[in-house]
Amino acid sequence: MLDIGRYNTLVVQREVDFGLYLNPKEEEVLLPAKYVPKNTRPGDSLRVFVYTDSEDRPVATTLDPKAVVGDVAFLRVNDTSPIGCFVDWGLEKDLLIPKNEQQSRMHVGKRYVVKVLLDKKTNRVYGSTRIARHCRKAPPDLSVGQQVRLMTYQFSKLGTLAVVDDQFLGLIYHSETFETLKIGERRPGYIRHIRKDGKIDLSLKKPGHVSIDGSGQRIMAALKKSGGFIPCHDKSSPQNIMDLFSMSKKEFKRAIGGLYKKRLIEISDQGIRLKTQGPKTSD
């Protein structure tokens, strides 16, 4: 059975002047001549992307779309019409985003986070910027601390909303954001908490003690750059720590605690010092 909007491995059945027909007669798909690899013959298997043409007939291509059904992607608007707008998704035929699937008015030349979907009644592939409408609740096999793939898609009062593994809704709180995020950014993240409503609280760093190594390395690098001493310690203000190290006070305390146990630094009321610097002498 054809998997519309995704990759299929199909067998070449017959050759015609304008291309190749793939698959048995009852589900045959045309691969236009311009997409046929050289020396392809009947009986060969081809991996192709299958979608529908302007007459809703299945058609194959060897081009690679920027996203398949179920994926999210950051796509540019090429054109608009009374029925919606059309975005570039890497194929000759642009992807339609119907008006009722637009979170807000879309403009030519701008890029938006788009979820690629399939209308099962018509087999038409379409897009939507109403991300939350088309995301599922987190499944039970996700766990706290697990690494996931994120795409940021909207800013809110609480933080930055992201799609988790192209399927689930997540939020990166302001308190967990230590760098500037951009809409449409694809990056790894970690699950901090799974709420009862199925939404996910996210972190850009591994939660708990597993993040100490990376944070500790950052602190060590800062100490070496500053000559071995920084006037910042576990009683410093959260804002001062954020300004100096781009991390929360909780993470900073864990990190310097780990460095102290490894005898790499000294901690005093004046700040933190590389152990190799030795005690501070008075004039």
C-alpha positions as CSV (number, residue, x, y, z in Angstrom):
1,M,0.0,0.0,0.0
2,L,1.3,3.5,-0.9
3,D,2.5,5.7,1.9
4,I,1.5,9.1,0.6
5,G,3.7,12.0,1.9
6,R,6.6,9.7,2.8
7,Y,9.3,7.7,1.1
8,N,8.4,4.4,-0.5
9,T,10.5,1.7,-2.1
10,L,8.7,0.7,-5.3
11,V,9.5,-1.6,-8.2
12,V,9.6,-0.3,-11.8
13,Q,6.8,-2.0,-13.8
14,R,7.0,-0.4,-17.2
15,E,8.7,2.4,-19.2
16,V,6.8,5.0,-21.2
17,D,8.0,8.1,-23.2
18,F,7.3,10.4,-20.2
19,G,8.7,8.4,-17.4
20,L,8.3,5.1,-15.5
21,Y,5.3,3.5,-13.9
22,L,6.1,2.0,-10.5
23,N,4.0,-0.4,-8.5
24,P,1.4,-2.9,-9.8
25,K,-1.4,-1.6,-12.0
26,E,-4.0,-1.1,-9.2
27,E,-1.7,1.3,-7.3
28,E,0.7,2.4,-10.1
29,V,2.6,5.7,-9.6
30,L,4.2,7.8,-12.3
31,L,7.9,8.8,-11.9
32,P,8.3,11.6,-14.5
33,A,11.2,11.2,-16.9
34,K,13.2,14.1,-15.4
35,Y,13.4,12.3,-12.1
36,V,14.4,8.9,-13.5
37,P,18.0,7.8,-12.5
38,K,20.2,6.8,-15.4
39,N,20.2,3.1,-16.5
40,T,17.0,2.3,-14.5
41,R,15.0,-0.6,-16.0
42,P,11.8,-2.5,-15.3
43,G,12.3,-4.8,-12.3
44,D,14.6,-2.3,-10.5
45,S,13.6,-1.0,-7.0
46,L,13.7,2.7,-6.4
47,R,13.3,4.7,-3.2
48,V,11.0,7.6,-4.1
49,F,8.9,10.2,-2.3
50,V,5.2,9.9,-3.1
51,Y,2.7,12.8,-3.0
52,T,-0.2,13.9,-5.2
53,D,-0.3,16.1,-8.3
54,S,-2.7,19.0,-9.1
55,E,-5.4,16.3,-10.0
56,D,-4.9,14.4,-6.8
57,R,-3.1,11.5,-8.6
58,P,-0.2,9.9,-6.8
59,V,3.2,10.9,-8.3
60,A,6.7,10.0,-7.4
61,T,9.9,12.0,-7.3
62,T,13.6,11.3,-6.5
63,L,13.9,14.8,-5.1
64,D,14.2,15.0,-1.3
65,P,11.6,17.2,0.4
66,K,12.6,19.3,3.4
67,A,10.0,17.4,5.5
68,V,7.7,14.4,5.2
69,V,4.3,13.8,6.7
70,G,4.6,14.1,10.5
71,D,7.7,16.3,10.4
72,V,8.0,20.0,11.4
73,A,10.3,22.2,9.3
74,F,11.1,25.9,9.0
75,L,9.8,26.9,5.6
76,R,9.7,30.0,3.4
77,V,6.5,31.4,1.9
78,N,6.8,31.6,-1.9
79,D,3.3,32.8,-2.8
80,T,-0.2,33.5,-1.4
81,S,-3.7,33.0,-2.9
82,P,-7.3,33.2,-1.7
83,I,-7.2,29.6,-0.4
84,G,-3.9,29.9,1.5
85,C,-0.2,30.3,1.0
86,F,2.4,28.1,-0.6
87,V,5.8,27.3,1.0
88,D,9.0,25.9,-0.5
89,W,9.5,22.4,0.8
90,G,12.1,21.3,-1.7
91,L,9.8,19.9,-4.4
92,E,8.6,21.4,-7.7
93,K,5.1,21.7,-6.4
94,D,5.0,24.0,-3.3
95,L,3.2,22.9,-0.2
96,L,-0.2,24.5,0.5
97,I,-1.0,25.9,3.9
98,P,-4.8,26.5,3.9
99,K,-6.0,29.7,5.5
100,N,-7.7,27.8,8.3
101,E,-4.4,26.1,9.2
102,Q,-2.5,29.4,9.6
103,Q,-1.8,30.5,13.2
104,S,-1.5,34.1,12.0
105,R,-1.3,35.9,8.7
106,M,1.7,34.7,6.7
107,H,3.8,36.8,4.4
108,V,5.8,36.1,1.2
109,G,9.5,35.8,1.9
110,K,9.2,35.0,5.6
111,R,9.8,31.7,7.2
112,Y,7.5,29.8,9.5
113,V,7.5,26.6,11.5
114,V,5.2,24.2,9.6
115,K,3.9,20.8,10.5
116,V,3.5,18.6,7.4
117,L,0.2,16.7,7.4
118,L,-1.9,14.3,5.3
119,D,-5.6,14.7,4.6
120,K,-6.6,11.0,4.7
121,K,-9.9,11.6,2.8
122,T,-8.2,13.2,-0.2
123,N,-4.6,11.9,0.2
124,R,-3.5,15.5,-0.2
125,V,-0.3,16.6,1.7
126,Y,-0.7,20.0,3.3
127,G,1.0,22.1,6.0
128,S,-0.1,23.9,9.1
129,T,1.3,26.5,11.4
130,R,-1.2,25.6,14.1
131,I,1.4,23.5,15.8
132,A,-0.4,22.8,19.1
133,R,-3.5,21.5,17.2
134,H,-1.5,18.7,15.6
135,C,0.8,17.6,18.4
136,R,0.1,14.6,20.7
137,K,0.4,14.1,24.4
138,A,3.7,12.7,25.6
139,P,3.8,8.9,25.5
140,P,4.6,6.8,28.6
141,D,8.0,5.7,27.2
142,L,9.5,9.2,27.5
143,S,11.4,9.7,30.7
144,V,13.0,12.5,32.7
145,G,16.6,13.2,31.6
146,Q,16.0,11.7,28.1
147,Q,17.6,13.5,25.2
148,V,15.1,14.6,22.5
149,R,15.1,16.7,19.3
150,L,13.6,20.2,19.6
151,M,12.4,22.8,17.2
152,T,11.5,26.1,18.7
153,Y,8.3,27.6,17.2
154,Q,6.9,30.4,19.5
155,F,7.8,32.7,22.3
156,S,5.4,33.0,25.3
157,K,5.3,34.8,28.6
158,L,6.7,31.7,30.4
159,G,9.4,30.9,27.9
160,T,9.9,29.3,24.5
161,L,7.5,26.7,23.0
162,A,9.1,23.8,21.1
163,V,8.1,20.7,19.2
164,V,9.6,17.6,20.8
165,D,10.7,14.9,18.3
166,D,8.3,16.4,15.7
167,Q,5.3,15.2,17.7
168,F,4.9,16.6,21.2
169,L,4.5,20.0,22.9
170,G,7.2,21.3,25.1
171,L,8.2,24.5,27.0
172,I,11.6,25.8,27.8
173,Y,11.1,28.2,30.7
174,H,12.9,31.5,30.9
175,S,14.8,30.1,34.0
176,E,16.1,27.3,31.8
177,T,17.2,29.6,29.0
178,F,20.8,30.7,29.2
179,E,21.3,31.8,25.6
180,T,19.4,33.6,22.8
181,L,16.9,31.3,21.1
182,K,15.5,31.8,17.6
183,I,12.2,30.6,16.1
184,G,12.8,27.6,13.8
185,E,16.0,26.5,15.5
186,R,16.6,22.8,15.6
187,R,18.7,21.5,18.5
188,P,18.9,18.8,21.1
189,G,17.2,19.2,24.5
190,Y,16.3,17.2,27.6
191,I,13.1,16.3,29.4
192,R,12.9,18.0,32.8
193,H,9.3,17.0,33.7
194,I,6.2,15.5,32.1
195,R,3.0,17.2,33.2
196,K,-0.3,15.5,33.8
197,D,-1.7,17.2,30.7
198,G,0.9,15.5,28.6
199,K,3.0,18.6,27.9
200,I,6.7,18.5,28.6
201,D,9.0,20.9,30.5
202,L,12.3,21.1,28.7
203,S,15.9,21.9,29.4
204,L,18.7,22.7,27.0
205,K,21.2,21.0,29.4
206,K,21.1,17.6,31.0
207,P,19.2,17.9,34.3
208,G,20.6,17.2,37.7
209,H,24.2,16.2,38.3
210,V,24.8,15.0,34.8
211,S,25.2,18.6,33.8
212,I,28.0,19.4,36.2
213,D,30.8,18.3,33.9
214,G,29.9,20.7,31.1
215,S,29.2,23.5,33.6
216,G,32.4,22.8,35.5
217,Q,34.4,23.0,32.3
218,R,32.9,26.4,31.6
219,I,33.8,27.6,35.0
220,M,37.4,26.3,34.8
221,A,37.8,28.0,31.4
222,A,36.5,31.3,32.8
223,L,38.9,31.0,35.8
224,K,41.9,30.4,33.5
225,K,41.0,33.3,31.3
226,S,40.6,35.6,34.4
227,G,44.0,34.7,35.9
228,G,42.8,32.1,38.3
229,F,40.3,34.0,40.4
230,I,36.7,35.2,40.0
231,P,34.9,37.2,42.7
232,C,31.8,35.0,42.6
233,H,30.8,32.3,45.0
234,D,27.8,30.3,46.3
235,K,26.4,33.4,48.1
236,S,26.5,35.6,45.0
237,S,23.3,36.8,43.4
238,P,21.6,34.6,40.7
239,Q,21.9,37.6,38.3
240,N,25.6,37.9,38.9
241,I,26.2,34.2,38.3
242,M,24.0,34.4,35.1
243,D,26.0,37.4,33.8
244,L,29.4,35.7,34.4
245,F,28.7,32.0,33.5
246,S,25.3,31.9,31.7
247,M,23.9,29.3,34.1
248,S,21.5,29.2,37.0
249,K,22.6,29.6,40.6
250,K,21.6,26.0,41.3
251,E,23.7,24.7,38.5
252,F,26.6,26.9,39.5
253,K,26.6,25.6,43.1
254,R,26.5,22.1,41.9
255,A,29.3,22.7,39.5
256,I,31.7,24.4,41.9
257,G,30.8,21.8,44.5
258,G,32.0,19.1,42.1
259,L,35.2,21.1,41.2
260,Y,35.9,21.5,44.9
261,K,35.5,17.8,45.6
262,K,38.0,17.1,42.8
263,R,40.4,19.6,44.5
264,L,40.5,21.8,41.4
265,I,39.3,25.0,43.1
266,E,39.1,26.8,46.4
267,I,35.9,28.5,47.6
268,S,36.0,31.5,49.9
269,D,33.8,34.5,50.9
270,Q,35.8,36.5,48.3
271,G,35.2,34.1,45.3
272,I,36.5,31.0,43.6
273,R,40.2,30.3,42.8
274,L,42.0,27.7,40.9
275,K,43.7,25.3,43.3
276,T,47.0,25.5,41.3
277,Q,47.2,29.3,42.1
278,G,47.9,28.6,45.7
279,P,46.9,30.8,48.6
280,K,46.5,34.5,48.1
281,T,49.4,36.5,49.6
282,S,49.1,39.9,51.2
283,D,51.4,42.8,50.3
